[in-house]
Amino acid sequence: MTTVGVLGASGYSGGELLRLLADHPSFEVAQVWANASAGQSVGSLHPHLATCADLRVATFDPAEVSVDLVFMALPHGQSAQYARQIDVPIVDLGADFRLTDPQQWARYYSGPHAGTWTYGLPEIPGQRTLIAQSARVANPGCYATAIALAARPLVGAGLVDASHLVAVAASGTSGAGRSPSVGLLATEITSGMRPYKVGGVHQHTPEIEQTLGTGARLSFTPLLAPMARGIIATVCAPRTGAGDVEATLHAAYDGEPFVRILPEGQWPATQMTLGSNCVVLQWAYDEHADRIIVCTALDNLGKGAAGQAIQNANLMFGFDETLGLPVNGVAP
């Protein structure tokens, strides 16, 4: 059994990591850390986690780390200070090590650029091998996963103009973290939606462009939806090639265990992926505007965070990458 620790166990992503790891046949949670919640039980922080409710949360002490792998589920900008103190393999769910360009980090985040780790999106060609060879993996952002998986095959095949990509995506409130704020009160979000970080300032923008390759330029507008979890994204771009879009998408994803292209006429919905590590995808050609449109849905805490982190850890430790990860969603 491979022992793991979760740093940042009190948050939503940390809780989802614990939920999925509780049923994993080859990973065993041995240590949990959350400095502000030290001394509490997992059950007091995450009452739905019955099988690991008695685990005690500790203050992080690098001298006490005694696991084979650490998952870091911390706010952006906090991972680097802990990573320097950890000698075992790490999967970081934060943004600290995703970007290769220090100038992009300085523009979209704060503090010094900590460096770059292997980017943990296995469905990108060639990335699965790099992840399997790495001891440090940067888990992608949730929006970045939904948008990159929608656009990457078409950009790679030259079927769309990557310099004119437009994405609009809505996320559940868990994407904003667990810290209380007025804007996330039930009365502020119920029965409505609103945009935020409009005008190319969302921090996942450079990550998506980096994943799509040189020349990619994205206009991204995120929306806050009145739901706890889930992301639905619509990505469009001018068509530039006469290739077969359907065949290109199937060639990219038919062998992928966690990406499902829906039958003709069926469109992604967040309900399809809740609680799972899956992405569902559909596309259309807008003849009037001469644009290709791709829609995706995923669980922002699953494939957008904890599920993807475990998928990466499976690869790093030589397990089947699907191990311990649900494919079926929860509905209604």
N, C-alpha and C positions, 0 to 999 in steps of 0.2 A: 504494500500500500504506500502511495506517495503522499506525504504529509504536506499540507498547505496552510498558509496564514493569510488572513484578510485584514489589510490596513485601511481603515476608514469604514469599519463594519456598521456604523450607525446610520449611514445614509441609505437612500433607495437602491443605488447600484450595489452597495455592500450587502444589503439585505437580500437582493436578488442573487448575488453570488452565493450566499449562504444557503438559500433555498435550492439552487441547482446543485451545489456541491454536496448537499445532504443526501442526495440520491445517486451520486456519482460512484460507479463501482471501483474506481482506481485512485481517486483523490479522497483524502480524509482531512477535514478541517481540524487542526490541532491548536491553532492560536488565532485569536481575534483581538484587534487593537482599535481603539477609538479614544483618543486622549481625553476629550471632553466628557465621555461617557464611561470612563474607567471605573471599574467596580460593579457596574450593572451587569445583569444577565442578558444574553441574547433574547430570551423570551420577553424581557421587559421592553426592549427596543423594537423587536419584531414579533409580536404575539402570535402571528400565523406560523411561526417556525417551531413546531412542536418537538421535532426530533433533535434539535440542537438548542432547545430553550435554556438548558442548564449551563451552557458554556459561559464563562466569565470574560468580560471585556477588560483588557489590560491597557495601561499606558505603554506606548511603544518604547522599548529599550533594545538597542541593537545587540547588546551583549546577551540578551535572552532569546534571540531568534534561533529556533531549533527545528525548522521545517525545511522541506526540499524546494519549496516554491512560495513566492509571495505575490498576491494580488494587491495592487494599490488602487483604491477607489476614493481618491482625494480630490478636493477642489483644484481647478487649474492653478498651476504655479507652486503647488506644495509638494509635488512628488520628488523633485530633484534633490531636495535636502535629505529625504529619507533614502533615496536610491543610493546615495554615496556611502551609506552606512550598512547596506545589505549585500552580502556576498553570494547569496543563492540566486537562481533565476527569478526574474520578475516579469509580470505582465502589468503594465500601467494603463489604467482606464482613463487617466487624465490626458491633457494636451501637451504636457511638458516636453515630450520627446518626439512628437509627430512631425514637426516642420523641419525641413532641411535648410531653410533660408533664415538666418538671424534677423534680417531686416523685416521679413514678414512677421516673425515672432514679436518684434518690437512694435510693429504697427497694430497688431490685433490683440496682444496680451501685454503684460507688464513684467518688469524684472528682466534679468539677463537670460539669454538663450542657453538652455542647459545642454544642448547637443541633440543628436538624432539617433533613434533606435530603429530597428526593423519595423516597418509598418505592417500592422496585423490585419490585413484584409486578404484572406486566403484566395478569394475568387479572382483577384487580379492576376493575370498571367505571370508565372514565375515567382510569385510571392510566397506560395505555399512551401516551396523548397527553402527559401530564405528563412521563413519562420521556424521551420523544423531544425535549422542549423543555428538558431539564435538562443542566447540566454537572456536577452533583454528585448522585449517586444512592446511597442506602443500601440495600444488598442485604438482603432479609429473612433471618431465622433459619430453620434447617432445620425444626425442629418447627413454627414459626409458619407456614411455607408449607404443610406437610401439613395442619395443623388448620384454618387459615383457608380453604383451598380446599375443604375438606370442608363447612364450616359457612356460608360467606358467601352462597351463593345462597339457602339456606333461610331464613337470618336476614333477608336483604334482601326476600324475598317474604312474610315474616310467617308462615311455616309452622311455626316452632319458637319456643319461649320462650327468647330469647337470654340471659335473666338466670339460667337454670339449665342452662348448658352443662357437660358433663362430657367430658373427653378423657383417654384413656390411650394412650400411645404408647411404642414401643420403638425404640431407636436402636443402631446399631453403634458400636464403640469409637472409630472415627475421629472421631466427633463431639466427643470429649473432647480432641482435639488430639494432637500428637506428643510432647509433653514426657513423660518417663517418670514413672510413679507406681506405688505398690504395688497400688492398686486396679485397675490395668489390666494387671497381669501375667497371662500366659496361665493360670497355675494359679488365679488369683483369679476369672476370668470363664468358663473353659471348663466346659461341661456345666451351665450354670445361668444364671438371670436374677435381677436384683435391682432394686428401685426406688431412686430417689435424688431429692433435693430435693423431698420429699413435703410437702404441706400448703400449696400455693399459693405456694411461694417460687422456683419456676423462673423465670429471667429472661425467658423468652419469653412469660410470662403477660400482662403489660401490652401487649406488642406485638400479641398476638393480639386482645385486647379492643379495642385501638385500631383494628385493621384491620376488625373486625366492626361497630364503630360504637357510638354512645351507648346505654347500657343493657346492653351485653354483660357478662356475669359468668361467668367460667370457672373450674372446678375441674380442674386439670391434674396428672396423675401421670406422670412419665417413668420409663422402665425401661431398664436397660442390658442389651443382648442380646449373646450370644456370637457376634458376627459383626463383620467389619471395617467394613462400610458398609451403609447402608440404613436406612429408617425405615418403620414401619407404625403407623398411627394409627387409633383408633376414637373417634368423636365422637358423642355422643347428647344429646338434649334433648327435653323434653315437646312433643308436637304441639299447636299452637294454631290451625292453620288447616286448611281442608278442601281446599286446593289440590292440584294434581297434582305430587307430588314428582319423579317421573320426568321429566315435561315441564319442570319448573323447572330441573333439573340439565342436561338436554340443551340448553335455551335458553341456559344460561350457558356451556356448554363445547363444544358441537358445532363451533363455529368456532375453537376454540383448538387450535393445533398440538401443544401439549405436555400436554394433559389428555385422558385417554381414559376414558370410562365403559364399564365391562366389560359383556359380555352377561349376561343374566339367569342366575343360578346360578353365575357365576364370581366369585371373590373376590380382592382384591388380595394379592399376595405380593411381598416385596422382590426376589426373583429376576427379576421382570418388568421392573424398572427399573434394574438395576445397569449402571453405565456410561453411562446415558442422561440426557437432560434431561426425562424424562416423569414424569407423575403418573398413576397408575391409581386408579379410584374405583368403589365399589359402595355400595348402600344397602339398607336393609330397614326395615320398620315392625314394631316390637314391640307387638303388639296388647295383650298382657297388661299391659305397663307404660305403654302409650300414649306411646311414645317413638319418634322417628325416629333411626336409627343410620346413620352414614356412615363407611365405611372407606376410607382412602387409603394408598398406598405410593409412596415415591420414594427416590432415591439421595441421601443427605444431602450427599454431595460434588458431586453433579450439580445437579439442580433445587434442592437445598437449599443450594447454595453456588456453586461455580465455574461450572456450566452456566447457572444463573440470572444470574450476573454478566455472562457473555458475552451472554446474551439481552438484558439491559439495555443493554450497550455497543452491540450491533447497532442497537437502537432509537435510541440517542443519536447515532450516526453515520449514520443514514439507510439502514442495510442492512436486508435482509430479516431479521426477528428469529430465523429458524431457521438462519441461516447458520453453518456449522461445528459444529452441535450434533446429536448422534445422537438418533434417536427410538427405535431398537431397543435393547433391553437385552441383556445377556450372560448366557447360561445354558448348561449348568448351572454 
